[in-house]
Amino acid sequence: MDLNISALSIGANSINTNNTVGLAMVKKSMEAMEQSGDNMKKMMEASVNPNVGQKIDYSV
């Protein structure tokens, strides 16, 4: 059985780098989704008009 310490080290470092990149991508995605949710909330709050639907105009 031949153990190559440098190859193991490089492999472990590669896994660590992949995990770091993946975590950064998930963090960015979560930030974008949070911002999108905040924008949606602002749009919904701006669209509320309590006077709409209070009176009906009609003629006979």
DRENVEXGU-139320 format. One record per atom (N, C-alpha, C, O, CB): residue number from 1; residue in one letter; z, y, x. Coordinates in steps of 0.1 Angstrom, whole numbers. Atoms other than C-alpha are relative to their C-alpha. Glycine has a CB too. Layout:
<atoms>
k; r; pz; py; px
NUM; A; Z; Y; X
...
</atoms>
This chain:
<atoms>
k; r; pz; py; px
1; M; 0; -12; 8
1; M; 0; 0; 0
1; M; 0; 12; 9
1; M; 9; 14; 17
1; M; 12; 0; -10
2; D; 1; -12; -8
2; D; -11; 33; 15
2; D; 3; 12; -8
2; D; -3; 15; -18
2; D; -15; 1; 6
3; L; -4; -13; 7
3; L; 7; 65; 5
3; L; -6; 11; 8
3; L; -3; 13; 19
3; L; 15; 0; -2
4; N; 6; -12; -6
4; N; -12; 96; 12
4; N; 8; 12; -5
4; N; 5; 16; -17
4; N; -15; 1; -2
5; I; -9; -11; 5
5; I; 14; 124; 9
5; I; -8; 13; -3
5; I; -5; 19; -13
5; I; 11; 3; 11
6; S; 8; -12; 2
6; S; -12; 152; 12
6; S; -8; -1; -13
6; S; -9; 9; -21
6; S; -9; 3; 11
7; A; 7; 2; 13
7; A; -32; 137; -17
7; A; 9; 1; -12
7; A; 5; 7; -22
7; A; -8; -13; 1
8; L; -10; -1; 11
8; L; -1; 133; -38
8; L; 4; 15; -3
8; L; 5; 19; -14
8; L; 12; -8; 3
9; S; -3; -14; 1
9; S; 8; 169; -31
9; S; -11; 9; -6
9; S; -8; 17; -15
9; S; 4; 6; 14
10; I; 11; -7; 5
10; I; -26; 182; -39
10; I; -1; -3; -15
10; I; -4; 6; -23
10; I; -13; -3; 7
11; G; 0; 4; 14
11; G; -26; 162; -72
11; G; 11; 7; -8
11; G; 8; 11; -19
11; G; 1; -15; -1
12; A; -11; -6; 7
12; A; 8; 175; -82
12; A; -2; 15; -2
12; A; 1; 21; -12
12; A; 13; -3; 7
13; N; 3; -15; 1
13; N; -3; 211; -74
13; N; -10; 3; -10
13; N; -10; 13; -17
13; N; -4; 5; 14
14; S; 11; -2; 10
14; S; -34; 207; -95
14; S; 5; -2; -14
14; S; 1; 6; -23
14; S; -11; -11; 3
15; I; -6; 2; 13
15; I; -14; 194; -124
15; I; 8; 12; -4
15; I; 8; 17; -15
15; I; 9; -13; -1
16; N; -8; -12; 3
16; N; 10; 223; -121
16; N; -9; 12; -3
16; N; -5; 20; -12
16; N; 9; 3; 13
17; T; 9; -11; 3
17; T; -19; 248; -120
17; T; -6; -1; -14
17; T; -7; 9; -21
17; T; -11; 1; 11
18; N; 6; 3; 14
18; N; -35; 232; -151
18; N; 10; 4; -11
18; N; 7; 10; -21
18; N; -5; -14; -1
19; N; -10; -2; 9
19; N; -2; 234; -169
19; N; 3; 15; -2
19; N; 4; 21; -13
19; N; 13; -7; 4
20; T; -2; -15; 0
20; T; 3; 271; -159
20; T; -11; 7; -8
20; T; -9; 16; -16
20; T; 1; 5; 14
21; V; 11; -6; 7
21; V; -32; 280; -171
21; V; 0; -3; -15
21; V; -2; 6; -23
21; V; -14; -5; 6
22; G; -1; 4; 15
22; G; -28; 261; -204
22; G; 11; 8; -7
22; G; 9; 13; -18
22; G; 3; -14; -1
23; L; -11; -8; 6
23; L; 5; 279; -210
23; L; -4; 14; -2
23; L; 0; 20; -12
23; L; 13; -2; 8
24; A; 4; -14; 1
24; A; -10; 313; -203
24; A; -10; 2; -12
24; A; -9; 12; -19
24; A; -6; 4; 13
25; M; 9; -1; 11
25; M; -38; 306; -228
25; M; 7; -1; -13
25; M; 3; 6; -22
25; M; -11; -12; 2
26; V; -7; 1; 13
26; V; -14; 295; -255
26; V; 8; 13; -3
26; V; 8; 17; -14
26; V; 10; -12; 1
27; K; -8; -12; 2
27; K; 7; 326; -249
27; K; -9; 11; -5
27; K; -6; 19; -14
27; K; 7; 4; 13
28; K; 10; -11; 4
28; K; -24; 349; -252
28; K; -4; -3; -15
28; K; -5; 7; -22
28; K; -12; 0; 9
29; S; 4; 3; 14
29; S; -35; 331; -284
29; S; 11; 3; -10
29; S; 8; 9; -20
29; S; -3; -15; -1
30; M; -11; -4; 9
30; M; 0; 335; -299
30; M; 1; 15; -2
30; M; 4; 20; -13
30; M; 13; -6; 5
31; E; -1; -15; 1
31; E; 0; 372; -291
31; E; -11; 5; -9
31; E; -9; 15; -17
31; E; -1; 6; 15
32; A; 11; -4; 9
32; A; -34; 376; -307
32; A; 3; -3; -14
32; A; 0; 6; -23
32; A; -13; -6; 5
33; M; -3; 4; 14
33; M; -23; 358; -338
33; M; 11; 9; -6
33; M; 11; 13; -17
33; M; 4; -15; -1
34; E; -11; -9; 4
34; E; 9; 379; -340
34; E; -6; 14; -3
34; E; -2; 20; -13
34; E; 11; 1; 10
35; Q; 6; -13; 2
35; Q; -12; 411; -337
35; Q; -8; 0; -13
35; Q; -8; 9; -20
35; Q; -8; 5; 12
36; S; 8; 1; 12
36; S; -36; 399; -364
36; S; 9; 0; -12
36; S; 5; 6; -22
36; S; -8; -13; 1
37; G; -9; 1; 12
37; G; -7; 391; -387
37; G; 6; 14; -3
37; G; 8; 18; -14
37; G; 11; -10; 3
38; D; -5; -14; 2
38; D; 8; 426; -381
38; D; -10; 9; -6
38; D; -7; 17; -15
38; D; 5; 6; 14
39; N; 10; -8; 6
39; N; -25; 442; -389
39; N; -3; -4; -15
39; N; -5; 5; -23
39; N; -14; -2; 8
40; M; 2; 4; 14
40; M; -29; 421; -421
40; M; 12; 6; -8
40; M; 9; 10; -19
40; M; 0; -15; 0
41; K; -11; -6; 7
41; K; 6; 432; -431
41; K; -1; 15; -3
41; K; 1; 19; -14
41; K; 13; -3; 8
42; K; 2; -14; 1
42; K; -2; 468; -425
42; K; -11; 3; -11
42; K; -9; 12; -19
42; K; -4; 7; 13
43; M; 10; -2; 10
43; M; -34; 465; -446
43; M; 5; -3; -14
43; M; 2; 5; -23
43; M; -12; -9; 3
44; M; -5; 3; 14
44; M; -16; 449; -475
44; M; 10; 10; -5
44; M; 10; 14; -16
44; M; 7; -14; 1
45; E; -9; -10; 4
45; E; 11; 475; -474
45; E; -7; 13; -4
45; E; -3; 20; -13
45; E; 10; 3; 11
46; A; 8; -12; 3
46; A; -15; 503; -474
46; A; -7; -2; -14
46; A; -11; 8; -20
46; A; -10; 3; 11
47; S; 8; 2; 12
47; S; -33; 487; -504
47; S; 8; 1; -13
47; S; 3; 1; -24
47; S; -8; -13; 1
48; V; -9; 0; 12
48; V; -3; 488; -527
48; V; 0; 14; -6
48; V; 3; 23; 1
48; V; 14; -5; 4
49; N; 0; -12; 7
49; N; -6; 515; -553
49; N; 8; -2; -14
49; N; 2; -9; -23
49; N; -14; 6; -3
50; P; -8; 3; 11
50; P; 22; 514; -579
50; P; -5; 6; -13
50; P; -1; 1; -24
50; P; 14; 4; 2
51; N; 5; -7; 12
51; N; 3; 537; -604
51; N; -12; -7; -6
51; N; -15; -4; -17
51; N; -3; 14; 3
52; V; 11; 7; 5
52; V; -26; 513; -608
52; V; 4; -10; -11
52; V; 14; -17; -9
52; V; -8; -7; 12
53; G; -3; 10; 11
53; G; -26; 494; -641
53; G; 11; 5; -9
53; G; 15; -3; -18
53; G; 4; -12; 6
54; Q; -10; -5; 9
54; Q; 0; 516; -658
54; Q; -5; 5; -13
54; Q; 1; 3; -23
54; Q; 8; 11; 7
55; K; 6; -5; 12
55; K; -23; 531; -683
55; K; -14; -5; -2
55; K; -21; -7; 8
55; K; 0; 16; 0
56; I; 13; 4; 3
56; I; -55; 520; -700
56; I; -7; 11; -8
56; I; -2; 15; -19
56; I; -1; -14; -7
57; D; 7; -10; 7
57; D; -81; 545; -711
57; D; -11; -8; -8
57; D; -18; -16; -3
57; D; -7; 11; 9
58; Y; 11; 6; 9
58; Y; -103; 534; -741
58; Y; -3; 9; -11
58; Y; 4; 18; -14
58; Y; 6; -14; -6
59; S; 4; -8; 11
59; S; -122; 549; -769
59; S; -6; -9; -10
59; S; -12; -20; -7
59; S; -11; 11; 5
60; V; 5; 8; 11
60; V; -132; 536; -803
60; V; -12; 7; -7
60; V; -17; 2; -17
60; V; 11; -3; -10
</atoms>
